[in-house]
Amino acid sequence: MDHSTMNGRIIRMRDLIEKVGYAESTIYALVKDGKFPAPFKLTPGGRANGWFEHTIDEYLQERKRESV
């Protein structure tokens, strides 16, 4: 694992919705279709999921590049 991942901010669904402007159901549908980064468990066997913010930023930059 590289240091940028180890030191990256983790965002939860509430913040992710604000950041990308998608509904929760849309995010999970895109994850299921392999079109959005999948979350990871914050604790082994736990229920809480999160995303590294830099992963979401990369996703948004890629969408921007594709729309030009």
MMTF fields as JSON, N, C-alpha, C and O atoms, coordinates in Angstrom:
{
  "mmtfVersion": "1.0.0",
  "mmtfProducer": "UNKNOWN",
  "numBonds": 271,
  "numAtoms": 272,
  "numGroups": 68,
  "numChains": 1,
  "numModels": 1,
  "chainsPerModel": [1],
  "groupsPerChain": [68],
  "chainIdList": ["A"],
  "bondAtomList": [4, 2, 8, 6, 12, 10, 16, 14, 20, 18, 24, 22, 28, 26, 32, 30, 36, 34, 40, 38, 44, 42, 48, 46, 52, 50, 56, 54, 60, 58, 64, 62, 68, 66, 72, 70, 76, 74, 80, 78, 84, 82, 88, 86, 92, 90, 96, 94, 100, 98, 104, 102, 108, 106, 112, 110, 116, 114, 120, 118, 124, 122, 128, 126, 132, 130, 136, 134, 140, 138, 144, 142, 148, 146, 152, 150, 156, 154, 160, 158, 164, 162, 168, 166, 172, 170, 176, 174, 180, 178, 184, 182, 188, 186, 192, 190, 196, 194, 200, 198, 204, 202, 208, 206, 212, 210, 216, 214, 220, 218, 224, 222, 228, 226, 232, 230, 236, 234, 240, 238, 244, 242, 248, 246, 252, 250, 256, 254, 260, 258, 264, 262, 268, 266],
  "bondOrderList": [1, 1, 1, 1, 1, 1, 1, 1, 1, 1, 1, 1, 1, 1, 1, 1, 1, 1, 1, 1, 1, 1, 1, 1, 1, 1, 1, 1, 1, 1, 1, 1, 1, 1, 1, 1, 1, 1, 1, 1, 1, 1, 1, 1, 1, 1, 1, 1, 1, 1, 1, 1, 1, 1, 1, 1, 1, 1, 1, 1, 1, 1, 1, 1, 1, 1, 1],
  "groupList": [{"groupName": "MET", "atomNameList": ["N", "CA", "C", "O"], "elementList": ["N", "C", "C", "O"], "formalChargeList": [0, 0, 0, 0], "bondAtomList": [1, 0, 2, 1, 3, 2], "bondOrderList": [1, 1, 2], "singleLetterCode": "M", "chemCompType": "L-PEPTIDE LINKING"}, {"groupName": "ASP", "atomNameList": ["N", "CA", "C", "O"], "elementList": ["N", "C", "C", "O"], "formalChargeList": [0, 0, 0, 0], "bondAtomList": [1, 0, 2, 1, 3, 2], "bondOrderList": [1, 1, 2], "singleLetterCode": "D", "chemCompType": "L-PEPTIDE LINKING"}, {"groupName": "HIS", "atomNameList": ["N", "CA", "C", "O"], "elementList": ["N", "C", "C", "O"], "formalChargeList": [0, 0, 0, 0], "bondAtomList": [1, 0, 2, 1, 3, 2], "bondOrderList": [1, 1, 2], "singleLetterCode": "H", "chemCompType": "L-PEPTIDE LINKING"}, {"groupName": "SER", "atomNameList": ["N", "CA", "C", "O"], "elementList": ["N", "C", "C", "O"], "formalChargeList": [0, 0, 0, 0], "bondAtomList": [1, 0, 2, 1, 3, 2], "bondOrderList": [1, 1, 2], "singleLetterCode": "S", "chemCompType": "L-PEPTIDE LINKING"}, {"groupName": "THR", "atomNameList": ["N", "CA", "C", "O"], "elementList": ["N", "C", "C", "O"], "formalChargeList": [0, 0, 0, 0], "bondAtomList": [1, 0, 2, 1, 3, 2], "bondOrderList": [1, 1, 2], "singleLetterCode": "T", "chemCompType": "L-PEPTIDE LINKING"}, {"groupName": "ASN", "atomNameList": ["N", "CA", "C", "O"], "elementList": ["N", "C", "C", "O"], "formalChargeList": [0, 0, 0, 0], "bondAtomList": [1, 0, 2, 1, 3, 2], "bondOrderList": [1, 1, 2], "singleLetterCode": "N", "chemCompType": "L-PEPTIDE LINKING"}, {"groupName": "GLY", "atomNameList": ["N", "CA", "C", "O"], "elementList": ["N", "C", "C", "O"], "formalChargeList": [0, 0, 0, 0], "bondAtomList": [1, 0, 2, 1, 3, 2], "bondOrderList": [1, 1, 2], "singleLetterCode": "G", "chemCompType": "PEPTIDE LINKING"}, {"groupName": "ARG", "atomNameList": ["N", "CA", "C", "O"], "elementList": ["N", "C", "C", "O"], "formalChargeList": [0, 0, 0, 0], "bondAtomList": [1, 0, 2, 1, 3, 2], "bondOrderList": [1, 1, 2], "singleLetterCode": "R", "chemCompType": "L-PEPTIDE LINKING"}, {"groupName": "ILE", "atomNameList": ["N", "CA", "C", "O"], "elementList": ["N", "C", "C", "O"], "formalChargeList": [0, 0, 0, 0], "bondAtomList": [1, 0, 2, 1, 3, 2], "bondOrderList": [1, 1, 2], "singleLetterCode": "I", "chemCompType": "L-PEPTIDE LINKING"}, {"groupName": "LEU", "atomNameList": ["N", "CA", "C", "O"], "elementList": ["N", "C", "C", "O"], "formalChargeList": [0, 0, 0, 0], "bondAtomList": [1, 0, 2, 1, 3, 2], "bondOrderList": [1, 1, 2], "singleLetterCode": "L", "chemCompType": "L-PEPTIDE LINKING"}, {"groupName": "GLU", "atomNameList": ["N", "CA", "C", "O"], "elementList": ["N", "C", "C", "O"], "formalChargeList": [0, 0, 0, 0], "bondAtomList": [1, 0, 2, 1, 3, 2], "bondOrderList": [1, 1, 2], "singleLetterCode": "E", "chemCompType": "L-PEPTIDE LINKING"}, {"groupName": "LYS", "atomNameList": ["N", "CA", "C", "O"], "elementList": ["N", "C", "C", "O"], "formalChargeList": [0, 0, 0, 0], "bondAtomList": [1, 0, 2, 1, 3, 2], "bondOrderList": [1, 1, 2], "singleLetterCode": "K", "chemCompType": "L-PEPTIDE LINKING"}, {"groupName": "VAL", "atomNameList": ["N", "CA", "C", "O"], "elementList": ["N", "C", "C", "O"], "formalChargeList": [0, 0, 0, 0], "bondAtomList": [1, 0, 2, 1, 3, 2], "bondOrderList": [1, 1, 2], "singleLetterCode": "V", "chemCompType": "L-PEPTIDE LINKING"}, {"groupName": "TYR", "atomNameList": ["N", "CA", "C", "O"], "elementList": ["N", "C", "C", "O"], "formalChargeList": [0, 0, 0, 0], "bondAtomList": [1, 0, 2, 1, 3, 2], "bondOrderList": [1, 1, 2], "singleLetterCode": "Y", "chemCompType": "L-PEPTIDE LINKING"}, {"groupName": "ALA", "atomNameList": ["N", "CA", "C", "O"], "elementList": ["N", "C", "C", "O"], "formalChargeList": [0, 0, 0, 0], "bondAtomList": [1, 0, 2, 1, 3, 2], "bondOrderList": [1, 1, 2], "singleLetterCode": "A", "chemCompType": "L-PEPTIDE LINKING"}, {"groupName": "PHE", "atomNameList": ["N", "CA", "C", "O"], "elementList": ["N", "C", "C", "O"], "formalChargeList": [0, 0, 0, 0], "bondAtomList": [1, 0, 2, 1, 3, 2], "bondOrderList": [1, 1, 2], "singleLetterCode": "F", "chemCompType": "L-PEPTIDE LINKING"}, {"groupName": "PRO", "atomNameList": ["N", "CA", "C", "O"], "elementList": ["N", "C", "C", "O"], "formalChargeList": [0, 0, 0, 0], "bondAtomList": [1, 0, 2, 1, 3, 2], "bondOrderList": [1, 1, 2], "singleLetterCode": "P", "chemCompType": "L-PEPTIDE LINKING"}, {"groupName": "TRP", "atomNameList": ["N", "CA", "C", "O"], "elementList": ["N", "C", "C", "O"], "formalChargeList": [0, 0, 0, 0], "bondAtomList": [1, 0, 2, 1, 3, 2], "bondOrderList": [1, 1, 2], "singleLetterCode": "W", "chemCompType": "L-PEPTIDE LINKING"}, {"groupName": "GLN", "atomNameList": ["N", "CA", "C", "O"], "elementList": ["N", "C", "C", "O"], "formalChargeList": [0, 0, 0, 0], "bondAtomList": [1, 0, 2, 1, 3, 2], "bondOrderList": [1, 1, 2], "singleLetterCode": "Q", "chemCompType": "L-PEPTIDE LINKING"}],
  "groupTypeList": [0, 1, 2, 3, 4, 0, 5, 6, 7, 8, 8, 7, 0, 7, 1, 9, 8, 10, 11, 12, 6, 13, 14, 10, 3, 4, 8, 13, 14, 9, 12, 11, 1, 6, 11, 15, 16, 14, 16, 15, 11, 9, 4, 16, 6, 6, 7, 14, 5, 6, 17, 15, 10, 2, 4, 8, 1, 10, 13, 9, 18, 10, 7, 11, 7, 10, 3, 12],
  "groupIdList": [1, 2, 3, 4, 5, 6, 7, 8, 9, 10, 11, 12, 13, 14, 15, 16, 17, 18, 19, 20, 21, 22, 23, 24, 25, 26, 27, 28, 29, 30, 31, 32, 33, 34, 35, 36, 37, 38, 39, 40, 41, 42, 43, 44, 45, 46, 47, 48, 49, 50, 51, 52, 53, 54, 55, 56, 57, 58, 59, 60, 61, 62, 63, 64, 65, 66, 67, 68],
  "secStructList": [7, 7, 2, 2, 2, 2, 6, 7, 7, 3, 3, 7, 2, 2, 2, 2, 2, 2, 2, 2, 7, 7, 7, 2, 2, 2, 2, 2, 2, 2, 2, 2, 6, 6, 1, 1, 7, 7, 7, 3, 3, 1, 1, 6, 6, 7, 1, 7, 3, 3, 3, 3, 2, 2, 2, 2, 2, 2, 2, 2, 2, 2, 2, 2, 2, 2, 2, 7],
  "xCoordList": [0.856, 0.0, 0.901, 1.849, 0.599, 1.438, 1.032, -0.045, 1.918, 1.679, 0.491, -0.155, 0.18, -0.975, -2.263, -3.187, -2.334, -3.508, -3.557, -4.623, -2.41, -2.365, -2.743, -3.314, -2.429, -2.681, -3.925, -4.209, -4.667, -5.82, -7.013, -7.184, -7.828, -9.066, -10.083, -10.217, -10.787, -11.843, -13.17, -13.435, -13.998, -15.312, -16.387, -16.245, -17.438, -18.577, -19.675, -19.564, -20.718, -21.781, -22.368, -22.586, -22.624, -23.226, -22.391, -22.934, -21.075, -20.187, -20.034, -19.88, -20.076, -19.937, -21.1, -20.899, -22.307, -23.488, -23.318, -23.617, -22.844, -22.614, -21.523, -21.627, -20.482, -19.326, -19.647, -19.272, -20.34, -20.572, -21.938, -22.138, -22.889, -24.21, -25.105, -26.111, -24.757, -25.587, -26.365, -25.934, -27.505, -28.262, -27.547, -26.799, -27.784, -27.173, -27.493, -26.616, -28.737, -29.124, -28.373, -28.023, -28.128, -27.373, -25.93, -25.366, -25.334, -23.95, -23.834, -22.95, -24.719, -24.634, -24.932, -24.348, -25.82, -26.086, -24.842, -24.503, -24.167, -22.944, -21.832, -21.085, -21.719, -20.726, -21.012, -20.1, -22.262, -22.656, -22.301, -21.907, -22.438, -22.131, -20.65, -20.24, -19.848, -18.416, -18.078, -17.005, -18.98, -18.791, -18.475, -18.394, -18.299, -17.976, -17.091, -17.28, -16.123, -15.241, -16.029, -16.942, -15.659, -16.324, -15.82, -14.65, -16.691, -16.258, -15.499, -15.478, -14.89, -14.238, -14.735, -15.199, -14.642, -15.069, -14.057, -12.849, -14.563, -13.679, -13.132, -12.057, -13.872, -13.387, -13.718, -14.782, -12.83, -13.099, -14.419, -14.641, -15.266, -16.55, -17.574, -18.692, -17.192, -18.099, -19.064, -18.989, -19.96, -20.952, -20.551, -21.033, -19.682, -19.33, -18.443, -17.433, -18.847, -18.086, -17.525, -18.041, -16.473, -15.909, -15.138, -14.872, -14.787, -14.0, -12.853, -13.025, -11.68, -10.612, -10.997, -11.386, -10.888, -11.309, -10.532, -11.095, -9.248, -8.466, -8.981, -8.866, -9.541, -10.121, -11.335, -11.524, -12.147, -13.325, -12.906, -13.498, -11.89, -11.38, -10.882, -11.126, -10.186, -9.713, -10.886, -10.858, -11.909, -13.112, -13.74, -14.089, -13.881, -14.497, -13.647, -14.187, -12.329, -11.443, -11.589, -11.602, -11.7, -11.881, -13.204, -13.256, -14.288, -15.578, -15.449, -16.02, -14.692, -14.492, -13.756, -14.139, -12.695, -11.924, -12.806, -12.704, -13.653, -14.529, -15.601, -16.105, -15.959, -17.047, -16.561, -17.373, -15.255, -14.711, -14.617, -14.181],
  "yCoordList": [-1.178, 0.0, 1.239, 1.32, 2.208, 3.405, 4.386, 4.276, 5.351, 6.277, 7.194, 7.608, 7.526, 8.397, 7.704, 8.359, 6.39, 5.648, 5.583, 5.743, 5.348, 5.223, 6.532, 6.515, 7.661, 8.961, 9.655, 10.794, 8.989, 9.611, 9.715, 8.916, 10.717, 10.908, 9.875, 9.61, 9.304, 8.346, 9.075, 9.779, 8.902, 9.528, 8.446, 7.37, 8.76, 7.849, 8.285, 9.322, 7.501, 7.721, 9.129, 9.764, 9.617, 10.95, 12.014, 12.864, 11.959, 12.934, 12.642, 13.557, 11.36, 10.982, 11.528, 12.03, 11.431, 11.951, 13.438, 13.895, 14.184, 15.623, 15.878, 16.798, 15.068, 15.283, 15.004, 15.787, 13.889, 13.511, 13.919, 13.978, 14.204, 14.632, 13.503, 13.753, 12.254, 11.103, 10.678, 10.908, 10.064, 9.463, 8.182, 7.583, 7.775, 6.553, 5.348, 4.529, 5.243, 4.105, 4.11, 3.051, 5.29, 5.407, 4.969, 4.263, 5.383, 5.002, 3.486, 2.899, 2.846, 1.395, 0.675, -0.377, 1.21, 0.61, 0.706, -0.246, 1.848, 2.016, 1.1, 0.531, 0.955, 0.036, -1.381, -2.096, -1.778, -3.122, -3.371, -4.479, -2.344, -2.453, -2.25, -2.318, -2.001, -1.788, -0.431, -0.256, 0.53, 1.86, 2.938, 4.119, 2.535, 3.464, 2.697, 1.495, 3.377, 2.686, 2.021, 2.614, 0.797, 0.061, 0.541, 0.899, 0.549, 0.909, -0.257, -1.367, 0.02, -1.04, -0.985, 0.059, -2.094, -2.177, -1.439, -1.63, -0.603, 0.148, -0.717, -0.446, -1.751, -2.727, -4.12, -4.319, -5.081, -6.438, -6.97, -6.955, -7.427, -7.971, -6.93, -7.273, -5.658, -4.591, -4.19, -4.681, -3.3, -2.821, -1.51, -1.199, -0.741, 0.589, 0.48, -0.225, 1.198, 1.263, 2.658, 3.63, 2.745, 4.047, 3.999, 2.926, 5.168, 5.333, 6.274, 7.226, 6.021, 7.009, 8.182, 7.998, 9.373, 10.557, 10.704, 11.125, 10.36, 10.502, 9.561, 9.884, 8.416, 7.501, 8.142, 8.02, 8.817, 9.492, 10.678, 10.927, 11.413, 12.537, 12.052, 12.702, 10.914, 10.333, 9.937, 10.17, 9.344, 8.968, 10.213, 10.187, 11.288, 12.51, 13.134, 13.638, 13.105, 13.632, 12.82, 13.378, 11.501, 10.649, 10.955, 11.002, 11.167, 11.533, 12.848, 13.012, 13.783, 15.075, 14.903, 15.492, 14.091, 13.854, 13.194, 13.528, 12.275, 11.583, 12.486, 12.222, 13.543, 14.414, 15.506, 16.234, 15.626, 16.681, 16.211, 16.963],
  "zCoordList": [0.0, 0.0, 0.0, 0.78, -0.882, -0.909, 0.184, 0.769, 0.448, 1.559, 1.33, 2.292, 0.061, -0.176, 0.252, 0.733, 0.081, 0.521, 2.035, 2.63, 2.668, 4.116, 4.803, 5.894, 4.177, 4.794, 4.237, 4.608, 3.357, 2.725, 3.658, 4.578, 3.396, 4.164, 3.708, 2.514, 4.649, 4.348, 4.444, 5.418, 3.427, 3.456, 3.507, 2.927, 4.202, 4.356, 3.394, 2.74, 3.315, 2.338, 2.421, 1.39, 3.612, 3.774, 3.051, 2.345, 3.232, 2.586, 1.097, 0.288, 0.745, -0.657, -1.48, -2.586, -0.947, -1.646, -1.939, -3.043, -0.961, -1.159, -2.184, -2.995, -2.149, -3.018, -4.483, -5.356, -4.766, -6.16, -6.681, -7.894, -5.787, -6.219, -6.694, -7.359, -6.362, -6.7, -5.462, -4.332, -5.688, -4.59, -4.149, -4.921, -2.913, -2.386, -3.275, -3.553, -3.716, -4.556, -5.888, -6.408, -6.435, -7.682, -7.475, -8.311, -6.369, -6.072, -5.992, -6.616, -5.231, -5.089, -6.406, -6.665, -7.239, -8.552, -9.437, -10.141, -9.402, -10.195, -9.685, -10.481, -8.363, -7.786, -8.275, -8.691, -8.225, -8.645, -10.109, -10.474, -10.948, -12.372, -12.677, -13.835, -11.644, -11.841, -12.43, -13.007, -12.291, -12.871, -11.841, -12.179, -10.594, -9.504, -8.534, -8.345, -7.913, -6.966, -5.833, -5.259, -5.533, -4.456, -3.097, -2.956, -2.11, -0.759, -0.128, -0.658, 0.996, 1.759, 3.187, 3.646, 3.889, 5.288, 6.162, 6.029, 7.045, 7.929, 9.057, 9.591, 9.415, 10.394, 9.868, 9.281, 10.069, 9.579, 10.139, 11.35, 9.268, 9.679, 10.101, 10.484, 10.032, 10.448, 9.348, 8.222, 9.691, 8.73, 8.07, 6.981, 8.707, 8.2, 6.962, 6.958, 5.91, 4.666, 4.478, 5.031, 3.698, 3.379, 2.072, 1.53, 1.576, 0.367, 0.683, 1.443, 0.108, 0.209, -0.682, -1.835, -0.143, -0.891, -2.195, -3.205, -2.183, -3.412, -4.505, -5.687, -4.141, -5.123, -5.785, -6.995, -5.001, -5.545, -6.398, -7.448, -5.957, -6.753, -8.116, -9.132, -8.138, -9.405, -10.288, -11.496, -9.701, -10.444, -11.091, -12.271, -10.331, -10.852, -11.959, -12.944, -11.804, -12.863, -14.14, -15.237, -14.0, -15.17, -15.861, -17.09, -15.088, -15.695, -16.455, -17.533, -15.881, -16.527, -17.853, -18.864, -17.842, -19.074, -20.154, -21.334, -19.742, -20.694, -21.269, -22.36, -20.565, -21.03, -21.98, -22.55, -22.154, -23.011, -24.434, -25.305]
}
